[in-house]
Each structure stands twice: as C-alpha cells, then as structure tokens.
Amino acid sequence: MVEAPNFEYKYDLAYRKSFAARLSFRIMGIAAGVFLAAVVLFFYFTGDSMTLPLTHQIVKYGTIVFIVGLISLFVFCTWAIYQMSSPLRQFTDSAVSIADGNLDTPLPKIHSEDELLQLRNAFEYMQTSLKQHINELQATTASKERLQSELIIAHDIQMGMLTTVFPERDDLDFFASMTPAKEVGGDLYDFIIEDDELFFIIGDVAGKGVPASLYMAVTRTLFRHLAGNYQSAANIMREMNNAIASTNESMVFVTAFVGVLDLRTHHLTYCNAAHNAPALIHADGQCQLLDVETNLPIGIQDHYRYEEQQIAFPENTALLLYTDGLTEAMYISADGGRKLFGEDRLLHDLEKNRQASAIEVIDYLKQHVNVFADGTVQGDDLTLLFLRHGASRKNDSTAPRRIIMKNEMTEVSRMRGFFHSICREHDIDEDTFKTLNLAIEEWVANVINYAYPKGIRGHVELTAKVSEGILTLVIKDHGTPFDPTQHADVDVDAELDERQIGGLGIHLVKAIMDTMHYERTADGYNVLTLTKNLNI
Amino acid sequence: MNIEIKEQNGSYLGILTGWIDTADASQFLEDLKPLMANANKSIELNCSQLEYICSLGLRGLLQLKKESTAKGGSMILTHVEGEVEKILKITGFNKLLDIR
C-alpha cells in the first residue's frame, strides 16, 4: 500500500498575500504611474504658457483628484477582484474537503463560461475519477484479502492431512516432516499400520502452489483408501495411477515411492514411480541409495504396469525417504554460482548420524539444509520420512521423543499423556511428573493462547530427552516472537490487593526448571529450552 | 476436575477434585461463580482430592479471595497437600490465601 504523504493544509492566508490585494496594488501602481506621466507631459508642453497661480491651482486640485481617484480605484479593484475570485476560495475549501475523503463535496456554482468554468469541470472530472479508482482499489483489496485467507485455510487443511501423530511401537522408530516452500505445497507423506504391516508413501506433485496441493490431497486420500486393501506396493501404485491418469486433463503428474514393510518377517516390498531413490542405512551404519526400478510417474499413462522390488530389512535397518527439496536445495553465492545439496552430502550426513533416532536425523538434515542454503530462498517443498525397524528404540531410552500439537487447548491433555509415558519410562515419580508437567503446560498453554493470531492454525512442538539424569525439554513454535527470559518476574511476596493477576505462568516455569534458554531462530521459530536435573 | 459445593448454615464448602489444567480452567472459573456470588459468607475449599492446579486455576482462587476480602467474607483452603502445596509455595500464594 502506498502511504498518503503527510501533508496538512493550512488556511492562514494573510490579506496582504491575497490575490485581490496583490492585483489591486499593482493596478494602483500602474494608475499612479500613468497619472504622474500625464502630469509631467502636461507641464512639459503647456508649462511656458501658464501663469503661476493657475499652475498652483492645477497642482492643488490635481493632487486631490489624484489621491481620491487612487483610493476609489483601489477600493473598487479590491472589491471587484475579491468578488471574482470568490469561486477560487470555494474551490480551495472543496479541494481540502475532497482530500479529507469527502468525495461528494459540492463544487461552487459557476455562471460564467470562462476559465473558472473549465476549472470547475476539471474538478468534477477529478471527483468522479477518484471515486471510481477508490472503488476499484477497495474491490481489489477485498478480493486479495479473501484469496489470502483462503490460502491460509488451504494450508491448514493440507497440513492437517499430513498426520503428525506417529506410531508408538517398541519395534519402530518413525518420524516425518514436511516444510512447504509456498503457502501450500505439492509434497506428501502418509503411513498406516495394518496387521503388523507398515504401509508408507512419499510423493511430490509436479509444480507448486494451489494446483499441486489439490493433486497432493487426491494422492494422499487415494493412498489412505488403497493401502489396507491392495496389499502389494505395486498394486497400490497401479490403482493410484489408474484413478489419476483416467481424468488427468491438465497432465499434472506425481512422483512417488510406496513401501510395505512387514514388521514380523522383516521384509520390505516397494515400488518407485520416478521418485528419488531413498537412502538405505544398514545396521552396521553403511549407507547407500536404494536400488530402484524406473517406473513412470503417477498420472501419465492409464493402466501402466508398475514393477515392484523386495529386499530383506533386517533388525536395525533404516530408510530415509525424501523429496528433491532436500537434494536439490540450492546455495547461490554472491557471484551467482550455484551449488546443490546433492546425494553425497545426504549419505555422508546419514553415516555420521547412524546411531541417531528418527527425530534427530530429520532435525539434523533440516538444519544442515538451512545452513547449506545460507539464506538462499527455499525453492521447493522439503519432505523427509525416516523409519528404523528394530528393538533398538526400546533399549535406547535417551533418544528424544516428540509430540506435535495444534494450537488448541485440548492438546494439553494429549501432551500430558505423552509426557507421563516418558516419565514412567524413566521411573520419575508421580509428584515430580506433575510438577514438571505444570512447567511445560504453562508454557505450551501460553503458546496456544497467544503465539498465533486468532483463527490461524499453528503448531507447537515439544521434544523431551532424558540423558544422564538431566531432562531437556525443547518447545518450538512458529508464532509471534516472545522471549520469556526478558519478562519481568512477578513479585511473589506482594500483598493481596497489589498482587497482579497474570505473569504467574512464566514464573512457575522459571521456578520449577533449573535453566531456561530462549532463542528466536533465523527461520522464525521461538525455541525455548528448559532443563531439570532429576537427581536432586 | 470437579467442584462440589455444599451449603450449611449459611457457610459454604467446596470440594475440589482432580486436575485443574489449562484446558479445564475456564470451566473451573465458571464453577466458582456460585461461590463468588456468596463471597460475603464464609467459604471453605477442601483440597484433599485436588491433585494439580495450573496458574489459571490459581487465578480463580485469587479472584475469589479478593472478592471475599472486599465483601467482608472469609475464604480458607483446607487439606492442602503434596503437589498443590508445593505450587502454592512456589507462587507465593501460600501467603495470600488462608491455608489451614
């Protein structure tokens, strides 16, 4: 929006500056000049023939006539010009009134057909044009705002489709995340577990924005519907393809990887429809890209025969699925040089993090991409899905656990259940659990209530880790910056009538936990890190 | 979370039960209203069944206490134990509220 210039109209027009005064003085000056010239010429030609008394008389009466004439001329001129310029003053008032936004301000009536009439017509034209432009601007702004709010809703619906509640099984470490490049994106992931079989998909719709997001929604819904019923990966892919290809007028296509992991037999079957080959992390930490057949992307050819592949997936084998938002993440240097994140960097990262849990691997990769891009704008959606099958998760109680909550108050109860199970795992007694839960709840409730504007869907993420007797909690949200460490402490010793209501929550967090650290990240997150020594 | 309110000879007894967490807090404030309306009387809140109270819940107690003081009534908390007692201490509410 263009800001109106800061201009204040002033009415303090002094008389001496007025048009009438200036013009009258000028006419008076001319008249006086003409009169004096006439007198000089008169005496020059008639001076010799005139007697002295006559000359005296002429000068005496002449001066009186001159002064009276000049005064009358001045008064008359001022009056006449003032009268004539009165429409100008009315125009001034109208212009000020129009500028204040009163577009229907009446204009002065002009009866003559001179320049004033032209001025009036120009004014009238300006009024109607202004009205028209303002109406158009209002309509455009309104529709733009509507579109914007619809995009936000679309984003909410889309993110709502990607489940953030991951399987809680002792033999499976599973986590996924999607970071859209625009408001709505074309990446998807999904999974379901039926009869000890884990069905999972990652996909990338060609293109970005709203069209891609529509296909993303269709593909995810189809997968959900098909996964339980068509047991093999190739069958699921084939049916998704048939459904989309048969009505695909706009030739939007989707690359996808579908896997079916049998959690009893440690057997993985998968089908790859032109998607990036996932990375396979063997139990010994060796990493490689999974061998994938090339099939057509979904949506291009009806009744295409998809080939599926199988591998053994022994205990503690892991798989990282990703979209090209990862490997094609770009860094553009100051001299315009381009560098891609690439697969080698990915495999190297995975080898380095071979012991890490699903959450840690995904956090590490997201962080690394951010550091790598170093400010270059994220061009594509970034989706990551990590799964590790095996008993290691059960043994590794130091692995972080995460819950992703919506900004709804009912989530507080779900969080309590999540945190309670962690406390039980680490033999934390009930009273300590309650105290710690209060600290988390106070902060999370604060985020849910205030971090996001009213009516806007947002998330708050809690990661909990217990290691060497220290509980570390990291609470992350994408809302308005708020640094609780800068917040004035409440006076707990204040008397009843001066006791302020509010501010208590943050005080509770500070009082319960040992340390509190706040950071606002460059990509717009509030990250609050709390620790508590459980052995004291 | 539950509050049971009993009236006996013009004085009131509220029995607080369970968890008063942030999700329940607005209901808790609503449930306190009958006591707010009778803040000029003597009120006892029995906390023996209360397991947990968040800052919004404390805020409700503080409002009731202020109202009671303003109207010349009395408000006491009884059987404050364990976790709840600890929270009242941390927040300094043990000095503001009359705990017996």
HADDOCK unambig.tbl for C-alpha pairs under 7 A between the chains (distance, minus, plus):
assign (segid A and resid 409 and name CA) (segid B and resid 23 and name CA) 5.31 0.50 0.50
assign (segid A and resid 410 and name CA) (segid B and resid 23 and name CA) 5.86 0.50 0.50
assign (segid A and resid 412 and name CA) (segid B and resid 23 and name CA) 6.62 0.50 0.50
assign (segid A and resid 431 and name CA) (segid B and resid 83 and name CA) 6.07 0.50 0.50
assign (segid A and resid 434 and name CA) (segid B and resid 52 and name CA) 6.99 0.50 0.50
assign (segid A and resid 435 and name CA) (segid B and resid 83 and name CA) 6.88 0.50 0.50
assign (segid A and resid 438 and name CA) (segid B and resid 54 and name CA) 6.42 0.50 0.50
assign (segid A and resid 445 and name CA) (segid B and resid 22 and name CA) 6.68 0.50 0.50
assign (segid A and resid 492 and name CA) (segid B and resid 91 and name CA) 5.75 0.50 0.50
assign (segid A and resid 492 and name CA) (segid B and resid 92 and name CA) 4.68 0.50 0.50
assign (segid A and resid 493 and name CA) (segid B and resid 92 and name CA) 6.10 0.50 0.50
assign (segid A and resid 495 and name CA) (segid B and resid 96 and name CA) 6.85 0.50 0.50
assign (segid A and resid 496 and name CA) (segid B and resid 96 and name CA) 5.69 0.50 0.50
assign (segid A and resid 501 and name CA) (segid B and resid 59 and name CA) 6.42 0.50 0.50
assign (segid A and resid 504 and name CA) (segid B and resid 55 and name CA) 6.08 0.50 0.50
assign (segid A and resid 505 and name CA) (segid B and resid 55 and name CA) 5.56 0.50 0.50
assign (segid A and resid 508 and name CA) (segid B and resid 91 and name CA) 6.83 0.50 0.50
assign (segid A and resid 511 and name CA) (segid B and resid 90 and name CA) 6.70 0.50 0.50
